[in-house]
């Protein structure tokens, strides 16, 4: 399980670097194996940083953060359908907004339950990691704007140009 998580985390960092969401250094690969060695080091550092936790706390925190992310996805799905019903998308769920809200209600209730039963250590760790993520995003925006770090600008640059022009991204 650890190896699978380490691999997926490292390749997620690699993908984010390829998209320009993280500095290009995270996309560096080892010459002989092709593995993203900087991303693996970053994943290892995070693992060592939370190694003081027990297994139950790690699982509960992972479930808590996953639940928050999924609730955010449901909320954005419903918000986009309400605010931009004719937005072009690859697939459209053929239901009206009230039916979509009902469809999201049961899984949202289970996800909310997971969040409610988490212990205080899980709340503190999840709040800290969430604050770290928001802060990291702000730092990356400053680094991109001031050109302090090198970023890949293949995909994200177009999104920023649209956002700067006042278009909806």
RAZIPE-V523675 format. One record per helix or strand of 2 or more residues. SS is the DSSP state (@ for helix, = for strand). FROM is the first residue (numbers start at 1). LEN is the number of residues. If there is no record, write none. Layout:
# RAZIPE-V523675
ss,from,len
SS,FROM,LEN
SS,FROM,LEN
This chain:
# RAZIPE-V523675
ss,from,len
@,2,17
@,24,4
@,37,13
@,55,29
@,97,20
@,120,26
@,156,9
